[in-house]
Amino acid sequence: MSTRGGARGAGLGNTIIADVYISFGAAGVLVMMMLFGYANMKFQRGAIDKVHLYYLIAYVVSLSFSIYYPRSGYFTALRGILWPAAIVWLFEKFVRKPAAEGSPFAGSGA
């Protein structure tokens, strides 16, 4: 059976489940997908309940990639989460004055 489509060089591509299965097997699929769901739940709860900027960045990026996740690899959105978080951290560290007490962006929110 060929995985090629009608066009030369075309294929079925990969999915997040296949990517994890090839790397870690069936047990890895269960564990990694549970960790993936747990991380996304933490992002959502941190963004909504704690109103913390880093959780908000992770949640928005994760939400924006949610349609693409089934056709991507496991760590696709990691770069999309880490770069904005690093830029905000650098901005807070070197540019912005400390936020007023009671601001949703004051402190680490941990």
HUWOMO-V557501 format. One record per residue. SS is DSSP state (A for helix, B for strand, O for the rest). Layout:
SS
SS
//
This chain:
O
O
O
B
O
O
O
O
O
O
B
O
O
O
O
A
A
A
A
A
A
A
A
A
A
A
A
A
A
A
A
A
A
A
A
A
A
A
A
A
A
A
A
A
A
A
A
A
O
O
O
O
A
A
A
A
A
A
A
A
A
A
A
A
A
O
O
O
A
A
A
O
O
O
O
O
O
A
A
A
A
A
A
A
A
A
A
A
A
A
A
A
A
A
O
O
O
O
O
O
O
O
O
O
O
O
O
O
O
O
//
